[in-house]
Amino acid sequence: MNKKSGTSKDAADKLVKGIKRKTRKHYSAEEKIRIVLAGLRGEESIAALCRREGISESLYYTWSKEFLEAGKQ
């Protein structure tokens, strides 16, 4: 039998250990406000802003809705 299968398994194990699971980022209230205000300024598209910040557009619009509703009170 060939011993190479053991070394390829070791290499695969090292590769798997090297890949880290991406965890969710928790945004502070200040960060959310900064992002929403940047979107309201309209200097760039919402899609471009969301790509730059690493969030989905639906999350941006959720934050925006919460921000605007809080301003009404």
PDB file of N, CA, C and O in Angstrom:
ATOM      1  N   MET A   1       0.837  -1.183   0.000  1.00  0.00           N
ATOM      2  CA  MET A   1       0.000   0.000   0.000  1.00  0.00           C
ATOM      3  C   MET A   1       0.882   1.247   0.000  1.00  0.00           C
ATOM      4  O   MET A   1       2.059   1.213   0.360  1.00  0.00           O
ATOM      5  N   ASN A   2       0.282   2.307  -0.405  1.00  0.00           N
ATOM      6  CA  ASN A   2       1.000   3.562  -0.540  1.00  0.00           C
ATOM      7  C   ASN A   2       0.774   4.420   0.702  1.00  0.00           C
ATOM      8  O   ASN A   2      -0.358   4.516   1.177  1.00  0.00           O
ATOM      9  N   LYS A   3       1.807   5.038   1.231  1.00  0.00           N
ATOM     10  CA  LYS A   3       1.708   5.844   2.448  1.00  0.00           C
ATOM     11  C   LYS A   3       1.273   7.282   2.172  1.00  0.00           C
ATOM     12  O   LYS A   3       1.068   8.047   3.114  1.00  0.00           O
ATOM     13  N   LYS A   4       1.128   7.663   0.915  1.00  0.00           N
ATOM     14  CA  LYS A   4       0.797   9.042   0.584  1.00  0.00           C
ATOM     15  C   LYS A   4      -0.574   9.454   1.093  1.00  0.00           C
ATOM     16  O   LYS A   4      -0.798  10.639   1.343  1.00  0.00           O
ATOM     17  N   SER A   5      -1.496   8.517   1.253  1.00  0.00           N
ATOM     18  CA  SER A   5      -2.839   8.879   1.701  1.00  0.00           C
ATOM     19  C   SER A   5      -2.802   9.495   3.093  1.00  0.00           C
ATOM     20  O   SER A   5      -3.603  10.380   3.392  1.00  0.00           O
ATOM     21  N   GLY A   6      -1.896   9.050   3.945  1.00  0.00           N
ATOM     22  CA  GLY A   6      -1.762   9.625   5.282  1.00  0.00           C
ATOM     23  C   GLY A   6      -1.254  11.051   5.238  1.00  0.00           C
ATOM     24  O   GLY A   6      -1.713  11.893   6.009  1.00  0.00           O
ATOM     25  N   THR A   7      -0.318  11.338   4.353  1.00  0.00           N
ATOM     26  CA  THR A   7       0.214  12.695   4.261  1.00  0.00           C
ATOM     27  C   THR A   7      -0.794  13.649   3.644  1.00  0.00           C
ATOM     28  O   THR A   7      -0.839  14.822   4.017  1.00  0.00           O
ATOM     29  N   SER A   8      -1.600  13.172   2.710  1.00  0.00           N
ATOM     30  CA  SER A   8      -2.609  14.056   2.129  1.00  0.00           C
ATOM     31  C   SER A   8      -3.700  14.360   3.151  1.00  0.00           C
ATOM     32  O   SER A   8      -4.277  15.447   3.144  1.00  0.00           O
ATOM     33  N   LYS A   9      -3.983  13.393   4.033  1.00  0.00           N
ATOM     34  CA  LYS A   9      -4.954  13.646   5.098  1.00  0.00           C
ATOM     35  C   LYS A   9      -4.410  14.683   6.065  1.00  0.00           C
ATOM     36  O   LYS A   9      -5.150  15.552   6.526  1.00  0.00           O
ATOM     37  N   ASP A  10      -3.110  14.599   6.378  1.00  0.00           N
ATOM     38  CA  ASP A  10      -2.496  15.596   7.251  1.00  0.00           C
ATOM     39  C   ASP A  10      -2.564  16.983   6.619  1.00  0.00           C
ATOM     40  O   ASP A  10      -2.850  17.969   7.297  1.00  0.00           O
ATOM     41  N   ALA A  11      -2.303  17.049   5.333  1.00  0.00           N
ATOM     42  CA  ALA A  11      -2.367  18.329   4.631  1.00  0.00           C
ATOM     43  C   ALA A  11      -3.794  18.871   4.633  1.00  0.00           C
ATOM     44  O   ALA A  11      -4.010  20.071   4.799  1.00  0.00           O
ATOM     45  N   ALA A  12      -4.755  17.984   4.448  1.00  0.00           N
ATOM     46  CA  ALA A  12      -6.157  18.403   4.459  1.00  0.00           C
ATOM     47  C   ALA A  12      -6.558  18.897   5.844  1.00  0.00           C
ATOM     48  O   ALA A  12      -7.279  19.887   5.966  1.00  0.00           O
ATOM     49  N   ASP A  13      -6.094  18.212   6.887  1.00  0.00           N
ATOM     50  CA  ASP A  13      -6.394  18.646   8.253  1.00  0.00           C
ATOM     51  C   ASP A  13      -5.813  20.027   8.529  1.00  0.00           C
ATOM     52  O   ASP A  13      -6.461  20.860   9.163  1.00  0.00           O
ATOM     53  N   LYS A  14      -4.602  20.269   8.059  1.00  0.00           N
ATOM     54  CA  LYS A  14      -3.978  21.580   8.252  1.00  0.00           C
ATOM     55  C   LYS A  14      -4.755  22.660   7.517  1.00  0.00           C
ATOM     56  O   LYS A  14      -4.922  23.769   8.024  1.00  0.00           O
ATOM     57  N   LEU A  15      -5.226  22.335   6.324  1.00  0.00           N
ATOM     58  CA  LEU A  15      -5.997  23.298   5.550  1.00  0.00           C
ATOM     59  C   LEU A  15      -7.301  23.640   6.254  1.00  0.00           C
ATOM     60  O   LEU A  15      -7.681  24.807   6.334  1.00  0.00           O
ATOM     61  N   VAL A  16      -7.976  22.635   6.759  1.00  0.00           N
ATOM     62  CA  VAL A  16      -9.245  22.861   7.453  1.00  0.00           C
ATOM     63  C   VAL A  16      -9.023  23.697   8.707  1.00  0.00           C
ATOM     64  O   VAL A  16      -9.823  24.584   9.004  1.00  0.00           O
ATOM     65  N   LYS A  17      -7.961  23.431   9.437  1.00  0.00           N
ATOM     66  CA  LYS A  17      -7.669  24.215  10.636  1.00  0.00           C
ATOM     67  C   LYS A  17      -7.313  25.647  10.286  1.00  0.00           C
ATOM     68  O   LYS A  17      -7.534  26.560  11.081  1.00  0.00           O
ATOM     69  N   GLY A  18      -6.755  25.846   9.085  1.00  0.00           N
ATOM     70  CA  GLY A  18      -6.380  27.188   8.656  1.00  0.00           C
ATOM     71  C   GLY A  18      -7.559  28.044   8.248  1.00  0.00           C
ATOM     72  O   GLY A  18      -7.473  29.272   8.247  1.00  0.00           O
ATOM     73  N   ILE A  19      -8.656  27.402   7.904  1.00  0.00           N
ATOM     74  CA  ILE A  19      -9.849  28.137   7.500  1.00  0.00           C
ATOM     75  C   ILE A  19     -10.634  28.474   8.761  1.00  0.00           C
ATOM     76  O   ILE A  19     -11.038  27.587   9.513  1.00  0.00           O
ATOM     77  N   LYS A  20     -10.840  29.748   8.976  1.00  0.00           N
ATOM     78  CA  LYS A  20     -11.578  30.162  10.166  1.00  0.00           C
ATOM     79  C   LYS A  20     -13.015  30.465   9.780  1.00  0.00           C
ATOM     80  O   LYS A  20     -13.284  31.007   8.708  1.00  0.00           O
ATOM     81  N   ARG A  21     -13.915  30.115  10.650  1.00  0.00           N
ATOM     82  CA  ARG A  21     -15.330  30.390  10.423  1.00  0.00           C
ATOM     83  C   ARG A  21     -15.554  31.879  10.632  1.00  0.00           C
ATOM     84  O   ARG A  21     -15.142  32.444  11.645  1.00  0.00           O
ATOM     85  N   LYS A  22     -16.205  32.506   9.673  1.00  0.00           N
ATOM     86  CA  LYS A  22     -16.490  33.923   9.802  1.00  0.00           C
ATOM     87  C   LYS A  22     -17.644  34.093  10.780  1.00  0.00           C
ATOM     88  O   LYS A  22     -18.710  33.503  10.606  1.00  0.00           O
ATOM     89  N   THR A  23     -17.427  34.890  11.792  1.00  0.00           N
ATOM     90  CA  THR A  23     -18.459  35.120  12.790  1.00  0.00           C
ATOM     91  C   THR A  23     -19.167  36.430  12.499  1.00  0.00           C
ATOM     92  O   THR A  23     -18.643  37.290  11.791  1.00  0.00           O
ATOM     93  N   ARG A  24     -20.338  36.568  13.040  1.00  0.00           N
ATOM     94  CA  ARG A  24     -21.103  37.784  12.837  1.00  0.00           C
ATOM     95  C   ARG A  24     -20.452  38.934  13.576  1.00  0.00           C
ATOM     96  O   ARG A  24     -19.907  38.768  14.668  1.00  0.00           O
ATOM     97  N   LYS A  25     -20.519  40.098  12.962  1.00  0.00           N
ATOM     98  CA  LYS A  25     -20.009  41.296  13.616  1.00  0.00           C
ATOM     99  C   LYS A  25     -21.175  41.974  14.318  1.00  0.00           C
ATOM    100  O   LYS A  25     -22.268  42.089  13.765  1.00  0.00           O
ATOM    101  N   HIS A  26     -20.930  42.413  15.524  1.00  0.00           N
ATOM    102  CA  HIS A  26     -21.941  43.147  16.270  1.00  0.00           C
ATOM    103  C   HIS A  26     -21.623  44.626  16.150  1.00  0.00           C
ATOM    104  O   HIS A  26     -20.547  45.072  16.547  1.00  0.00           O
ATOM    105  N   TYR A  27     -22.560  45.385  15.603  1.00  0.00           N
ATOM    106  CA  TYR A  27     -22.360  46.808  15.388  1.00  0.00           C
ATOM    107  C   TYR A  27     -22.906  47.584  16.579  1.00  0.00           C
ATOM    108  O   TYR A  27     -23.994  47.293  17.076  1.00  0.00           O
ATOM    109  N   SER A  28     -22.143  48.573  17.030  1.00  0.00           N
ATOM    110  CA  SER A  28     -22.608  49.426  18.120  1.00  0.00           C
ATOM    111  C   SER A  28     -23.648  50.400  17.563  1.00  0.00           C
ATOM    112  O   SER A  28     -23.788  50.546  16.349  1.00  0.00           O
ATOM    113  N   ALA A  29     -24.365  51.055  18.457  1.00  0.00           N
ATOM    114  CA  ALA A  29     -25.370  52.025  18.031  1.00  0.00           C
ATOM    115  C   ALA A  29     -24.720  53.157  17.243  1.00  0.00           C
ATOM    116  O   ALA A  29     -25.301  53.655  16.279  1.00  0.00           O
ATOM    117  N   GLU A  30     -23.518  53.566  17.647  1.00  0.00           N
ATOM    118  CA  GLU A  30     -22.814  54.642  16.953  1.00  0.00           C
ATOM    119  C   GLU A  30     -22.454  54.241  15.521  1.00  0.00           C
ATOM    120  O   GLU A  30     -22.565  55.045  14.596  1.00  0.00           O
ATOM    121  N   GLU A  31     -22.021  52.987  15.349  1.00  0.00           N
ATOM    122  CA  GLU A  31     -21.680  52.505  14.009  1.00  0.00           C
ATOM    123  C   GLU A  31     -22.920  52.451  13.119  1.00  0.00           C
ATOM    124  O   GLU A  31     -22.866  52.824  11.947  1.00  0.00           O
ATOM    125  N   LYS A  32     -24.030  51.987  13.677  1.00  0.00           N
ATOM    126  CA  LYS A  32     -25.272  51.915  12.909  1.00  0.00           C
ATOM    127  C   LYS A  32     -25.708  53.310  12.464  1.00  0.00           C
ATOM    128  O   LYS A  32     -26.097  53.509  11.313  1.00  0.00           O
ATOM    129  N   ILE A  33     -25.640  54.268  13.382  1.00  0.00           N
ATOM    130  CA  ILE A  33     -26.039  55.642  13.060  1.00  0.00           C
ATOM    131  C   ILE A  33     -25.127  56.223  11.989  1.00  0.00           C
ATOM    132  O   ILE A  33     -25.598  56.888  11.067  1.00  0.00           O
ATOM    133  N   ARG A  34     -23.827  55.979  12.104  1.00  0.00           N
ATOM    134  CA  ARG A  34     -22.870  56.485  11.122  1.00  0.00           C
ATOM    135  C   ARG A  34     -23.188  55.940   9.732  1.00  0.00           C
ATOM    136  O   ARG A  34     -23.164  56.682   8.750  1.00  0.00           O
ATOM    137  N   ILE A  35     -23.485  54.648   9.653  1.00  0.00           N
ATOM    138  CA  ILE A  35     -23.779  54.016   8.366  1.00  0.00           C
ATOM    139  C   ILE A  35     -25.093  54.543   7.793  1.00  0.00           C
ATOM    140  O   ILE A  35     -25.176  54.835   6.600  1.00  0.00           O
ATOM    141  N   VAL A  36     -26.118  54.666   8.635  1.00  0.00           N
ATOM    142  CA  VAL A  36     -27.417  55.163   8.161  1.00  0.00           C
ATOM    143  C   VAL A  36     -27.292  56.611   7.690  1.00  0.00           C
ATOM    144  O   VAL A  36     -27.848  56.970   6.652  1.00  0.00           O
ATOM    145  N   LEU A  37     -26.572  57.443   8.436  1.00  0.00           N
ATOM    146  CA  LEU A  37     -26.401  58.836   8.026  1.00  0.00           C
ATOM    147  C   LEU A  37     -25.618  58.945   6.723  1.00  0.00           C
ATOM    148  O   LEU A  37     -25.899  59.818   5.901  1.00  0.00           O
ATOM    149  N   ALA A  38     -24.647  58.075   6.532  1.00  0.00           N
ATOM    150  CA  ALA A  38     -23.899  58.063   5.271  1.00  0.00           C
ATOM    151  C   ALA A  38     -24.834  57.731   4.111  1.00  0.00           C
ATOM    152  O   ALA A  38     -24.706  58.296   3.025  1.00  0.00           O
ATOM    153  N   GLY A  39     -25.761  56.826   4.340  1.00  0.00           N
ATOM    154  CA  GLY A  39     -26.733  56.485   3.302  1.00  0.00           C
ATOM    155  C   GLY A  39     -27.710  57.613   3.037  1.00  0.00           C
ATOM    156  O   GLY A  39     -28.099  57.846   1.892  1.00  0.00           O
ATOM    157  N   LEU A  40     -28.109  58.318   4.091  1.00  0.00           N
ATOM    158  CA  LEU A  40     -29.049  59.424   3.926  1.00  0.00           C
ATOM    159  C   LEU A  40     -28.404  60.618   3.229  1.00  0.00           C
ATOM    160  O   LEU A  40     -29.091  61.378   2.547  1.00  0.00           O
ATOM    161  N   ARG A  41     -27.097  60.792   3.390  1.00  0.00           N
ATOM    162  CA  ARG A  41     -26.398  61.878   2.695  1.00  0.00           C
ATOM    163  C   ARG A  41     -26.447  61.684   1.188  1.00  0.00           C
ATOM    164  O   ARG A  41     -26.475  62.657   0.434  1.00  0.00           O
ATOM    165  N   GLY A  42     -26.458  60.445   0.750  1.00  0.00           N
ATOM    166  CA  GLY A  42     -26.605  60.148  -0.670  1.00  0.00           C
ATOM    167  C   GLY A  42     -25.367  60.384  -1.509  1.00  0.00           C
ATOM    168  O   GLY A  42     -25.469  60.535  -2.726  1.00  0.00           O
ATOM    169  N   GLU A  43     -24.199  60.421  -0.886  1.00  0.00           N
ATOM    170  CA  GLU A  43     -22.964  60.647  -1.643  1.00  0.00           C
ATOM    171  C   GLU A  43     -22.585  59.438  -2.486  1.00  0.00           C
ATOM    172  O   GLU A  43     -21.883  59.572  -3.489  1.00  0.00           O
ATOM    173  N   GLU A  44     -23.049  58.256  -2.082  1.00  0.00           N
ATOM    174  CA  GLU A  44     -22.832  57.045  -2.865  1.00  0.00           C
ATOM    175  C   GLU A  44     -24.103  56.205  -2.780  1.00  0.00           C
ATOM    176  O   GLU A  44     -24.954  56.439  -1.922  1.00  0.00           O
ATOM    177  N   SER A  45     -24.224  55.249  -3.655  1.00  0.00           N
ATOM    178  CA  SER A  45     -25.432  54.423  -3.656  1.00  0.00           C
ATOM    179  C   SER A  45     -25.477  53.559  -2.395  1.00  0.00           C
ATOM    180  O   SER A  45     -24.448  53.282  -1.778  1.00  0.00           O
ATOM    181  N   ILE A  46     -26.666  53.149  -2.032  1.00  0.00           N
ATOM    182  CA  ILE A  46     -26.840  52.287  -0.865  1.00  0.00           C
ATOM    183  C   ILE A  46     -26.107  50.969  -1.083  1.00  0.00           C
ATOM    184  O   ILE A  46     -25.503  50.427  -0.157  1.00  0.00           O
ATOM    185  N   ALA A  47     -26.162  50.458  -2.305  1.00  0.00           N
ATOM    186  CA  ALA A  47     -25.482  49.194  -2.609  1.00  0.00           C
ATOM    187  C   ALA A  47     -23.979  49.326  -2.397  1.00  0.00           C
ATOM    188  O   ALA A  47     -23.352  48.437  -1.821  1.00  0.00           O
ATOM    189  N   ALA A  48     -23.395  50.437  -2.861  1.00  0.00           N
ATOM    190  CA  ALA A  48     -21.950  50.650  -2.699  1.00  0.00           C
ATOM    191  C   ALA A  48     -21.596  50.820  -1.224  1.00  0.00           C
ATOM    192  O   ALA A  48     -20.584  50.295  -0.760  1.00  0.00           O
ATOM    193  N   LEU A  49     -22.426  51.552  -0.493  1.00  0.00           N
ATOM    194  CA  LEU A  49     -22.200  51.746   0.943  1.00  0.00           C
ATOM    195  C   LEU A  49     -22.231  50.408   1.678  1.00  0.00           C
ATOM    196  O   LEU A  49     -21.371  50.130   2.514  1.00  0.00           O
ATOM    197  N   CYS A  50     -23.218  49.592   1.364  1.00  0.00           N
ATOM    198  CA  CYS A  50     -23.353  48.293   2.029  1.00  0.00           C
ATOM    199  C   CYS A  50     -22.188  47.370   1.699  1.00  0.00           C
ATOM    200  O   CYS A  50     -21.708  46.645   2.571  1.00  0.00           O
ATOM    201  N   ARG A  51     -21.730  47.389   0.459  1.00  0.00           N
ATOM    202  CA  ARG A  51     -20.557  46.578   0.091  1.00  0.00           C
ATOM    203  C   ARG A  51     -19.330  47.039   0.866  1.00  0.00           C
ATOM    204  O   ARG A  51     -18.562  46.219   1.369  1.00  0.00           O
ATOM    205  N   ARG A  52     -19.148  48.360   0.961  1.00  0.00           N
ATOM    206  CA  ARG A  52     -17.987  48.907   1.667  1.00  0.00           C
ATOM    207  C   ARG A  52     -18.019  48.540   3.150  1.00  0.00           C
ATOM    208  O   ARG A  52     -16.985  48.232   3.741  1.00  0.00           O
ATOM    209  N   GLU A  53     -19.207  48.574   3.743  1.00  0.00           N
ATOM    210  CA  GLU A  53     -19.343  48.299   5.174  1.00  0.00           C
ATOM    211  C   GLU A  53     -19.482  46.813   5.477  1.00  0.00           C
ATOM    212  O   GLU A  53     -19.361  46.405   6.632  1.00  0.00           O
ATOM    213  N   GLY A  54     -19.735  45.999   4.458  1.00  0.00           N
ATOM    214  CA  GLY A  54     -19.858  44.562   4.663  1.00  0.00           C
ATOM    215  C   GLY A  54     -21.183  44.130   5.259  1.00  0.00           C
ATOM    216  O   GLY A  54     -21.245  43.156   6.009  1.00  0.00           O
ATOM    217  N   ILE A  55     -22.250  44.856   4.925  1.00  0.00           N
ATOM    218  CA  ILE A  55     -23.582  44.499   5.415  1.00  0.00           C
ATOM    219  C   ILE A  55     -24.507  44.296   4.220  1.00  0.00           C
ATOM    220  O   ILE A  55     -24.195  44.712   3.104  1.00  0.00           O
ATOM    221  N   SER A  56     -25.640  43.655   4.462  1.00  0.00           N
ATOM    222  CA  SER A  56     -26.619  43.473   3.392  1.00  0.00           C
ATOM    223  C   SER A  56     -27.488  44.727   3.300  1.00  0.00           C
ATOM    224  O   SER A  56     -27.620  45.485   4.261  1.00  0.00           O
ATOM    225  N   GLU A  57     -28.071  44.924   2.132  1.00  0.00           N
ATOM    226  CA  GLU A  57     -28.947  46.079   1.956  1.00  0.00           C
ATOM    227  C   GLU A  57     -30.171  45.984   2.860  1.00  0.00           C
ATOM    228  O   GLU A  57     -30.648  46.998   3.371  1.00  0.00           O
ATOM    229  N   SER A  58     -30.677  44.780   3.058  1.00  0.00           N
ATOM    230  CA  SER A  58     -31.859  44.628   3.920  1.00  0.00           C
ATOM    231  C   SER A  58     -31.538  45.036   5.354  1.00  0.00           C
ATOM    232  O   SER A  58     -32.385  45.614   6.034  1.00  0.00           O
ATOM    233  N   LEU A  59     -30.326  44.742   5.820  1.00  0.00           N
ATOM    234  CA  LEU A  59     -29.924  45.167   7.165  1.00  0.00           C
ATOM    235  C   LEU A  59     -29.838  46.684   7.229  1.00  0.00           C
ATOM    236  O   LEU A  59     -30.269  47.290   8.210  1.00  0.00           O
ATOM    237  N   TYR A  60     -29.282  47.306   6.184  1.00  0.00           N
ATOM    238  CA  TYR A  60     -29.210  48.771   6.147  1.00  0.00           C
ATOM    239  C   TYR A  60     -30.611  49.370   6.255  1.00  0.00           C
ATOM    240  O   TYR A  60     -30.838  50.286   7.046  1.00  0.00           O
ATOM    241  N   TYR A  61     -31.552  48.851   5.456  1.00  0.00           N
ATOM    242  CA  TYR A  61     -32.900  49.413   5.458  1.00  0.00           C
ATOM    243  C   TYR A  61     -33.611  49.163   6.792  1.00  0.00           C
ATOM    244  O   TYR A  61     -34.434  49.977   7.211  1.00  0.00           O
ATOM    245  N   THR A  62     -33.307  48.059   7.455  1.00  0.00           N
ATOM    246  CA  THR A  62     -33.857  47.812   8.793  1.00  0.00           C
ATOM    247  C   THR A  62     -33.353  48.870   9.766  1.00  0.00           C
ATOM    248  O   THR A  62     -34.128  49.454  10.522  1.00  0.00           O
ATOM    249  N   TRP A  63     -32.040  49.108   9.737  1.00  0.00           N
ATOM    250  CA  TRP A  63     -31.458  50.133  10.611  1.00  0.00           C
ATOM    251  C   TRP A  63     -32.013  51.517  10.287  1.00  0.00           C
ATOM    252  O   TRP A  63     -32.293  52.307  11.188  1.00  0.00           O
ATOM    253  N   SER A  64     -32.170  51.803   9.001  1.00  0.00           N
ATOM    254  CA  SER A  64     -32.676  53.101   8.577  1.00  0.00           C
ATOM    255  C   SER A  64     -34.100  53.313   9.088  1.00  0.00           C
ATOM    256  O   SER A  64     -34.435  54.392   9.576  1.00  0.00           O
ATOM    257  N   LYS A  65     -34.923  52.292   8.975  1.00  0.00           N
ATOM    258  CA  LYS A  65     -36.309  52.379   9.448  1.00  0.00           C
ATOM    259  C   LYS A  65     -36.337  52.615  10.957  1.00  0.00           C
ATOM    260  O   LYS A  65     -37.090  53.462  11.438  1.00  0.00           O
ATOM    261  N   GLU A  66     -35.520  51.871  11.705  1.00  0.00           N
ATOM    262  CA  GLU A  66     -35.456  52.050  13.155  1.00  0.00           C
ATOM    263  C   GLU A  66     -34.986  53.456  13.510  1.00  0.00           C
ATOM    264  O   GLU A  66     -35.513  54.077  14.433  1.00  0.00           O
ATOM    265  N   PHE A  67     -33.995  53.957  12.779  1.00  0.00           N
ATOM    266  CA  PHE A  67     -33.443  55.286  13.029  1.00  0.00           C
ATOM    267  C   PHE A  67     -34.497  56.363  12.799  1.00  0.00           C
ATOM    268  O   PHE A  67     -34.657  57.268  13.619  1.00  0.00           O
ATOM    269  N   LEU A  68     -35.215  56.263  11.681  1.00  0.00           N
ATOM    270  CA  LEU A  68     -36.221  57.268  11.363  1.00  0.00           C
ATOM    271  C   LEU A  68     -37.414  57.196  12.309  1.00  0.00           C
ATOM    272  O   LEU A  68     -37.981  58.231  12.660  1.00  0.00           O
ATOM    273  N   GLU A  69     -37.804  55.994  12.727  1.00  0.00           N
ATOM    274  CA  GLU A  69     -38.911  55.864  13.678  1.00  0.00           C
ATOM    275  C   GLU A  69     -38.523  56.403  15.046  1.00  0.00           C
ATOM    276  O   GLU A  69     -39.362  56.976  15.741  1.00  0.00           O
ATOM    277  N   ALA A  70     -37.270  56.231  15.443  1.00  0.00           N
ATOM    278  CA  ALA A  70     -36.812  56.758  16.729  1.00  0.00           C
ATOM    279  C   ALA A  70     -36.795  58.283  16.698  1.00  0.00           C
ATOM    280  O   ALA A  70     -37.002  58.927  17.727  1.00  0.00           O
ATOM    281  N   GLY A  71     -36.551  58.861  15.530  1.00  0.00           N
ATOM    282  CA  GLY A  71     -36.538  60.316  15.399  1.00  0.00           C
ATOM    283  C   GLY A  71     -37.922  60.928  15.502  1.00  0.00           C
ATOM    284  O   GLY A  71     -38.049  62.103  15.845  1.00  0.00           O
ATOM    285  N   LYS A  72     -38.960  60.159  15.214  1.00  0.00           N
ATOM    286  CA  LYS A  72     -40.331  60.658  15.286  1.00  0.00           C
ATOM    287  C   LYS A  72     -40.801  60.814  16.727  1.00  0.00           C
ATOM    288  O   LYS A  72     -41.699  61.607  17.011  1.00  0.00           O
ATOM    289  N   GLN A  73     -40.201  60.066  17.622  1.00  0.00           N
ATOM    290  CA  GLN A  73     -40.677  60.062  19.016  1.00  0.00           C
ATOM    291  C   GLN A  73     -40.156  61.225  19.801  1.00  0.00           C
ATOM    292  O   GLN A  73     -40.466  61.359  20.985  1.00  0.00           O
TER     293      GLN A  73
END
